Amino acid sequence: MKGIRINMKKSLMVLFSLGILILISGSVYAESTIWQFDNFVNKYRVYGESVCNVDKNKPCVSELGWQGDTMSFKFNLDDGAITSEYVTFQFSIDYFSPIKLNVYAGKPAKKITQLEMNHDGTYSVSIPSSYFIEGKKNTIKLASPNVRVGYGRPTQGFVIYDARFLNQD
């Protein structure tokens, strides 16, 4: 019977090489979680900055907009927690209205970027690891310069329901 001859040794080498490439490319984009926070509640008494103490996992104000124009995440970093040159701060929101959102990070907090918030979903910000100090309390702050805070104001801003801090391994 005539057929196609397959060089088994070469075929196995090709499959092995492809497997190695898949493993390498998968690890380039992998992220490991340093912390995750999802203990958000709707409180109607904060005007200004709300502070989420990630380490204590106490409830934190969920709304940035009508209740306040600034939200800070404060957290300690254990030695060795950051394993990459850059980290990612990622947060998921339900959308109210378009706003500009300044993102600050580190100790002391420095402005990283300004996001144009115009839809619900997940937003990510890449931050150099050098902005954070292991063994110390660190901060990531979200602040909106164009939000008007207080009763009787039109709905604006967003409601956050999940925040994550990740290594870019």
N, C-alpha and C positions, 0 to 999 in steps of 0.2 A: 504494500500500500504506500503510495506516494503521499507525502505531507510536508508540512513546514518543519524544518529542523530548528530547534531552539537550543541555543547554547545556555544550558542551565546555570553555569557558573557566572556568565555575564549578566543574565537576567536577575540572579540573586544580588549581584553587586549593584545593579541599577536600582532595584527595589530598596536595598539597604541605604543607598545614597539618598534616595527620595525621602525615606523615613527620617534620616538625620536632618535633612533640610526642613522638613515639616516641624520637627521638634525645635530646631533653632528659630525658625520664623515665628512659631507659636510663643516662644519665651520672650521674644523681643517686645511683643505687645501685651504681655501678661502684667497684671497689676495685683499687688497684694494689699489687703486692707490693714491700715494702721488703726483707724477707728471708724465706727459707723454710729450715727445718732438719728433716732426716729421718734423721740419722745416730745412731740410738738402738740400744743394745745392752743385753743383760741381763748385768749385772755383779753379783757377789755379795760385794762388799767395802765398800760404802758404807753407813754408818749415820749419819744426820744430813742434811746438805745436799749434794746433788750439783750441780755447776756445769757448765752447757753453754756453752762458748765458741763462739758462733755464727760469729764471724769466722774461726776456725781450722778449723771443720768436723771437729773430732776427735770420736770416738765419745763419746756421753753416756749415762748410766744411763737406762734406759727405764722403770723402775718407781718409782712414788711409793707408798709403803706399807710393805711388809715391809723394803725396803732403806733407806728414809729417809723423813722426813716433809716435806722441803723440796727443791724443784728450782728452780734459778735459771738464767735465760737472760741471758748477758752479751754485749753487742754494741756496736760503735761505730756512730754515725750520721754519715754524710757530710753536709756542708753541703747544704741543699736536698733532703735525702732525704724529709723530711716535708712534704707539700703540702696537708694538710687540717687542719681544726680538731680533729678526732678521728681516732685510729688504732684499729685493731682487732687484738687479739691473739687468735689462733684456734689451737686445738689439737685433735687427734683422738686418741681413746683406745679401748682395749679395757677393758671394765669388769670389776672384781672385786667390790667391795661398796660400798654407799653410804657416802660420806664428805662432810664439809664441807671446802671448799677456799677458802682466802683467797688473793686475787690482789693482789699489790703491784706497783707500777711506778714508774719514774723514778730520779732520782739526787738526793737519797737516796730510797730506795724508800718509797712511801706506800701504805697499803691502799686499794684501789679498790673491791672488793666481796667478798662471800662467795658461792660457788656451792654448790648442793646437787647433788653428783655422784651420780646414781642410774641412769645408763644409759651404754652405750657410744655412740660417735659423735663428733660435733664440737661443741665448746663455743666461744663467742665472748665476748670482753669488750671493750667500747668504752672507750677511755682518752683523756682530753684530751691533745692534743699538747704542751701546756705542761709536762707531767710529764717530758719528755725534753729533753736538751741535745745539739744537733748538735755534732759535732766531739769528743765525749766518749764514754767508755764508759758505757752505760746498763744497767739491769737490769729484768727482769720476773721476779718470784718467785712460785712456787706453794707454799703451805704448808698442811698439814692439821693442825689442832689436835687432832683426835680419832683419829689413827693411832698405833698402838702398834708400835714398830720393834723388829726383832730376830728371831733364830732361835727357832723354836718358837711363834711368834705365829700366830694364824689369818690366812689370806689376807685382805688388805684393801687398799683403794686402787685403783690402775689402772696400766696399762701405756700409755705414750704412744708414738705412732709418727710423728707429724708435728706441727710447729709453724710458724705463719706470723705475720708482722707486716705489716699492710696499711694503706695510706692509705685513708680513706673519701672518695674523690674524688667 
